[in-house]
Structures are given as structure tokens and as C-alpha cells.
């Protein structure tokens, strides 16, 4: 990993100080091992290290401040809120259209075009403006008295 100042490694110094404070801590040992292997730690790991380092009295405050600055510079890697939102259904049935279709079919149960439109409506298929106008026209012509 590329380091800006190869001579100064605050993360290694903080890891070493936390390890000297408690040599039996598995978390610190695993962080040290990963830092030696990969040369870096994730943001969450650095936050955990920072919390452990705050409990150690021997660590200078400027090291903690530098570690906190490194953490703040790292990008947040989390899912956006839009991934957790359940999308609304694309098509919602219009109860007015259903009433019109049922009224027409009640009086004329064999009307083929209205049967076709009713099947399309019950299968949640999108109906265009022409088809909706056609249903209203059939209702007006067949059921409304003049």
C-alpha cells in the first residue's frame, strides 16, 4: 500500500501501544496481523482500534487525533437507503373501472370486447387511455338512459 510519509506510521504505533497495554487481547493481535499482512485496516477496524486506544493512558493524544483524522478521511461503505425501500406496485387497479366493467357484464355477459378488457384488468395488465375511454363509452352507450 502506498504511504504518503513512509517514516511515520501512526497506526502501527497505536497498535503496538495497545498491544503492550494488554498482550492477551485477541482483537488487537488480529488487527496487528492483518496490518502486517495487508498494510491497511478497514474503517470499522480503525474505529475499534480507536475505542481500544482511548482506554490506554500511555498513548499520546496527538496519536489519537491523527488516528481519528485517518478514520474521518476514509469513505463510508454502506448501502443507500433506496435499497431498503420496497418499491410500490407499477399498476394499481382503479375501482371505478372495475365497477363499470361489472355493470356492463351484468347486463351483457357475452360482450366480447368487454370480456377481453375485464380479463386484461384482472390480470393487472396496463390499460391505455384508449381502452379506458372505450370502457367509459361502452358504459355510456349500453347502460345510461337517454
Secondary structure, 3 states (H helix, E strand, C coil): CCCCCCCCCHHHHHHHHHHHHCCCCHHHHHHHHHHHHHCCCCHHHHHHHHHHHHCCCCCCHHHHHHHHHHHHHCCCCCCCHHHCCCCCCCCCCCHHHHHHHHHHHHHCCCCHHHHHHHHHHHCCCCCCHHHHHHHHHHHHHHCCCC
